[in-house]
Amino acid sequence: GKDRNNSAHTNGQLYLNSELALDRKISEVLRIVAEIQSHSKPIILSCYQEFLRSSLDDETREYESPYDQVREVLIHGHYFSQKDIEFCKDLPSEFFDALANPDEARQLHACLIFYYVQNM
């Protein structure tokens, strides 16, 4: 708040005294964003694992197509960002091995990788 008040003009534009001050402010914002993302990673992974567990049966899940299930339920339904998707791409194979229907989970995971990671 104080920094904003010191650097904001009534027209809403921000003014910083120097390029160095601007660089410091950008670095601070990026540091905070990285910290938030690192704290959210376990939550995102847990959400993804629960999505996979609840999507194992293509007869009872929301969409029969793995692509539609990933796009609508995971990406749109949970507002997954590109960073969230990156967190999920390296899910260990042990997770899949412990599931009742590991092939279906692997298919959903492959769909996520193919459509949302390789095309980044």
Residue pairs with C-beta under 8 A, 6 or more apart in sequence:
3 25
4 14
7 14
7 15
7 16
7 17
8 14
8 15
9 15
16 22
16 25
37 83
40 84
41 87
44 80
44 84
44 87
44 88
45 87
45 88
45 91
47 78
48 74
48 87
48 88
48 91
49 91
49 95
51 73
51 74
51 78
51 108
52 95
52 99
52 105
52 108
52 109
53 99
53 105
54 61
55 61
55 69
55 73
55 104
55 105
55 108
56 99
56 100
56 101
56 104
56 105
57 101
57 104
58 64
58 66
58 69
58 104
61 69
61 73
62 69
62 72
62 73
63 69
63 72
63 73
66 104
66 107
66 108
66 111
67 111
67 115
69 108
69 111
70 108
70 111
70 112
70 115
70 116
71 115
74 80
74 112
75 85
75 116
78 84
82 116
82 120
85 112
85 116
85 117
86 117
88 109
88 112
89 112
89 113
89 117
91 109
95 105
96 102
96 105
96 106
96 109
99 105
